[in-house]
C-alpha cells in the first residue's frame, strides 16, 4: 500500500473477505483516482483490486496510457473507463475460476481525453482513426510489459470490447 500511495494513487484499503467457492478479496483496495504527470486520472466502474495489480495499473495508466495519449493523440488522458475488477465467476466456458474472482484482474473498455474524445476498444480498435488505432495497440503492448496476462480484441470475440489485464502469476505471461 505504501508503494501504491507513493505513486500518487488515491485509494481506500478494503477489509479481507472470503466469499466462498474460491472467491476472495485479500489485500485489496478501492481505487478512487490515479496520478498522471501533472494531474489526476479519474476511473469509472472499478471495484476491489489487489495491491500488486493496482500498482501495475497505476504505473501503466501514467507511463503507458497517458504518455501515449499525449504523444499519439495530442491530448492528456483524463479518465479510464472499466467494465470492473472483482467478480466471483469462472473463466467463460470453463470450470476454472477467473482472476476476477480474486480481484486480480481488471477490464478496460475506453479512455477519455482532455479534448473530449472517448477512445473505446470496441469502436476504435478497427474503426477509429489511424492515430486512435495506433494508440490502442500501443497501450496494449505497454500493458504486456506490466501485467502477466493481457487479452484484447485479437484474442477472441469475448474480448472485442475491452483489454483484460491480470496480475503476474508465477512468472508466467500471456499477451494476445
ROGU-360009 format. One record per residue (C-alpha): residue number from 1; x, y, z. Coordinates in steps of 0.05 Angstrom, whole numbers, plus 32768, in hexadecimal, padded with zeros to 4 digits. Example, Ala and Ser with C-alpha at 12.3 -4.5 7.8 and 13.67 -1.06 7.14 Angstrom:
2
+-----+------+------+------+
: num :    x :    y :    z :
+-----+------+------+------+
:   1 : 80F6 : 7FA6 : 809C :
:   2 : 8111 : 7FEB : 808F :
+-----+------+------+------+
This chain:
176
+-----+------+------+------+
: num :    x :    y :    z :
+-----+------+------+------+
:   1 : 8000 : 8000 : 8000 :
:   2 : 803B : 802F : 800D :
:   3 : 8053 : 8026 : 7FC5 :
:   4 : 800E : 8031 : 7FAA :
:   5 : 8006 : 8071 : 7FD3 :
:   6 : 804B : 8087 : 7FBC :
:   7 : 8033 : 8083 : 7F74 :
:   8 : 8001 : 80BA : 7F82 :
:   9 : 7FC5 : 808B : 7F80 :
:  10 : 7F8A : 809B : 7FAD :
:  11 : 7F6B : 805D : 7FCB :
:  12 : 7F48 : 803E : 8006 :
:  13 : 7F61 : 7FFD : 8025 :
:  14 : 7F2B : 7FC8 : 8027 :
:  15 : 7F22 : 7F92 : 805D :
:  16 : 7F35 : 7F4B : 8049 :
:  17 : 7EF8 : 7F24 : 8033 :
:  18 : 7EEC : 7EDA : 8024 :
:  19 : 7EAF : 7ED1 : 7FF8 :
:  20 : 7EB5 : 7E85 : 7FF3 :
:  21 : 7EBE : 7E58 : 7FB7 :
:  22 : 7F03 : 7E74 : 7FAA :
:  23 : 7EEE : 7EBD : 7FA8 :
:  24 : 7F15 : 7EED : 7FD4 :
:  25 : 7F28 : 7F36 : 7FDE :
:  26 : 7F6B : 7F31 : 8003 :
:  27 : 7F99 : 7F6D : 8008 :
:  28 : 7F6C : 7F96 : 7FDB :
:  29 : 7F5F : 7FE0 : 7FD3 :
:  30 : 7F29 : 800B : 7FB4 :
:  31 : 7F4C : 8039 : 7F83 :
:  32 : 7F2E : 807F : 7F81 :
:  33 : 7F5E : 80A0 : 7F50 :
:  34 : 7FA3 : 8097 : 7F32 :
:  35 : 7FD9 : 80CA : 7F24 :
:  36 : 7FF3 : 80E4 : 7EE2 :
:  37 : 8031 : 810E : 7ED9 :
:  38 : 800B : 814E : 7EE8 :
:  39 : 7FC7 : 813C : 7F05 :
:  40 : 7F96 : 8107 : 7F19 :
:  41 : 7F77 : 80D0 : 7EEF :
:  42 : 7F2E : 80BF : 7EFD :
:  43 : 7F15 : 8077 : 7EFC :
:  44 : 7ED1 : 805A : 7EEF :
:  45 : 7EAF : 801A : 7F04 :
:  46 : 7EE9 : 7FFC : 7F2B :
:  47 : 7EE3 : 7FD0 : 7F68 :
:  48 : 7F13 : 7FAC : 7F95 :
:  49 : 7F58 : 7F9F : 7F78 :
:  50 : 7F96 : 7F80 : 7F98 :
:  51 : 7FD0 : 7FAE : 7FA9 :
:  52 : 8000 : 7F90 : 7F76 :
:  53 : 7FCE : 7F97 : 7F3D :
:  54 : 7FBC : 7FDD : 7F55 :
:  55 : 8005 : 7FF1 : 7F55 :
:  56 : 800F : 7FD5 : 7F0E :
:  57 : 7FD0 : 7FF8 : 7EF8 :
:  58 : 7FE7 : 803B : 7F16 :
:  59 : 802A : 8036 : 7EF2 :
:  60 : 800B : 8021 : 7EB0 :
:  61 : 7FD7 : 8059 : 7EB3 :
:  62 : 800C : 808E : 7EBF :
:  63 : 8048 : 8076 : 7E96 :
:  64 : 8026 : 804C : 7E62 :
:  65 : 7FE1 : 806A : 7E54 :
:  66 : 7FE6 : 80B4 : 7E66 :
:  67 : 8029 : 80BD : 7E43 :
:  68 : 8011 : 8097 : 7E05 :
:  69 : 7FD3 : 80C3 : 7E02 :
:  70 : 7FFD : 8101 : 7E05 :
:  71 : 802F : 80E8 : 7DD1 :
:  72 : 8000 : 80C6 : 7DA0 :
:  73 : 7FBE : 80EB : 7DA9 :
:  74 : 7FD7 : 812F : 7DC1 :
:  75 : 7FAB : 8130 : 7DFF :
:  76 : 7FB1 : 811D : 7E48 :
:  77 : 7F8D : 80E1 : 7E65 :
:  78 : 7F58 : 80F6 : 7E98 :
:  79 : 7F30 : 80B6 : 7EA5 :
:  80 : 7F35 : 806B : 7E9C :
:  81 : 7EF3 : 8046 : 7E95 :
:  82 : 7EF0 : 7FFE : 7EAD :
:  83 : 7EBF : 7FC4 : 7EAC :
:  84 : 7ED6 : 7FB6 : 7EF3 :
:  85 : 7F06 : 7F8C : 7F1A :
:  86 : 7EEE : 7F5C : 7F50 :
:  87 : 7EB8 : 7F2B : 7F3A :
:  88 : 7EAE : 7EE6 : 7F58 :
:  89 : 7EAB : 7EBE : 7F17 :
:  90 : 7ECD : 7E8A : 7EEC :
:  91 : 7EF4 : 7E95 : 7EAC :
:  92 : 7EBF : 7E94 : 7E76 :
:  93 : 7EAF : 7E4E : 7E5F :
:  94 : 7ED9 : 7E2C : 7E95 :
:  95 : 7ED4 : 7E14 : 7EDD :
:  96 : 7F14 : 7E3A : 7EEF :
:  97 : 7F0F : 7E79 : 7F19 :
:  98 : 7F1F : 7EBA : 7EF6 :
:  99 : 7F54 : 7EE9 : 7F12 :
: 100 : 7F19 : 7F18 : 7F1C :
: 101 : 7F03 : 7EE8 : 7F54 :
: 102 : 7F3F : 7EFD : 7F7E :
: 103 : 7F3E : 7F47 : 7F69 :
: 104 : 7F7D : 7F3B : 7F40 :
: 105 : 7F63 : 7F54 : 7EFD :
: 106 : 7F44 : 7F92 : 7EDF :
: 107 : 7F20 : 7F9C : 7E9D :
: 108 : 7F2D : 7FDE : 7E79 :
: 109 : 7EF9 : 7FF6 : 7E47 :
: 110 : 7F0B : 803E : 7E34 :
: 111 : 7F36 : 807B : 7E3F :
: 112 : 7F1C : 80C3 : 7E43 :
: 113 : 7F4B : 80FB : 7E2F :
: 114 : 7F50 : 8144 : 7E43 :
: 115 : 7F35 : 815B : 7DFF :
: 116 : 7EF5 : 8133 : 7E0C :
: 117 : 7F04 : 80F8 : 7DDF :
: 118 : 7EF2 : 80B3 : 7DF8 :
: 119 : 7F1C : 807C : 7DDA :
: 120 : 7EFB : 8038 : 7DE5 :
: 121 : 7F17 : 7FF3 : 7DD9 :
: 122 : 7ED6 : 7FDD : 7DB7 :
: 123 : 7ECD : 8018 : 7D89 :
: 124 : 7F14 : 802D : 7D7A :
: 125 : 7F3F : 7FEE : 7D78 :
: 126 : 7F2D : 7FE5 : 7D2F :
: 127 : 7EFD : 801F : 7D22 :
: 128 : 7F21 : 805C : 7D3F :
: 129 : 7F52 : 808B : 7D1D :
: 130 : 7F98 : 8072 : 7D0E :
: 131 : 7FB1 : 8097 : 7D4B :
: 132 : 7F7B : 8078 : 7D78 :
: 133 : 7F8B : 8033 : 7D5F :
: 134 : 7FD5 : 803F : 7D6B :
: 135 : 7FC7 : 8059 : 7DB1 :
: 136 : 7F9E : 801B : 7DC4 :
: 137 : 7FD3 : 7FEC : 7DAA :
: 138 : 800A : 8013 : 7DCD :
: 139 : 7FE6 : 8011 : 7E10 :
: 140 : 7FD9 : 7FC7 : 7E09 :
: 141 : 8023 : 7FBA : 7DFB :
: 142 : 8035 : 7FE5 : 7E37 :
: 143 : 8005 : 7FBD : 7E62 :
: 144 : 8028 : 7F7D : 7E4D :
: 145 : 8067 : 7F97 : 7E6F :
: 146 : 8044 : 7FA2 : 7EB2 :
: 147 : 8010 : 7F6B : 7EB8 :
: 148 : 8015 : 7F1F : 7EB5 :
: 149 : 7FD9 : 7F15 : 7E87 :
: 150 : 7FBF : 7F48 : 7E56 :
: 151 : 7F85 : 7F35 : 7E28 :
: 152 : 7F68 : 7F63 : 7DF4 :
: 153 : 7F3D : 7F64 : 7DB5 :
: 154 : 7F6B : 7F36 : 7D8E :
: 155 : 7F67 : 7EFF : 7DC3 :
: 156 : 7F1E : 7EEC : 7DBA :
: 157 : 7ED9 : 7F09 : 7DB0 :
: 158 : 7ECD : 7F0D : 7DFC :
: 159 : 7F05 : 7F41 : 7E00 :
: 160 : 7EF1 : 7F6A : 7DC3 :
: 161 : 7EDA : 7FA4 : 7DF0 :
: 162 : 7F10 : 7FA6 : 7E26 :
: 163 : 7F56 : 7F98 : 7E3E :
: 164 : 7F59 : 7F63 : 7E74 :
: 165 : 7F95 : 7F73 : 7EA2 :
: 166 : 7FAA : 7F3F : 7ED4 :
: 167 : 7FE1 : 7F3C : 7F08 :
: 168 : 8020 : 7F13 : 7EFF :
: 169 : 8019 : 7ECA : 7F14 :
: 170 : 8059 : 7EA4 : 7F23 :
: 171 : 8081 : 7EC9 : 7EEF :
: 172 : 8054 : 7EB3 : 7EB6 :
: 173 : 803C : 7EE5 : 7E83 :
: 174 : 800A : 7EE3 : 7E4A :
: 175 : 7FFD : 7F1D : 7E1C :
: 176 : 7FCA : 7F19 : 7DE4 :
+-----+------+------+------+
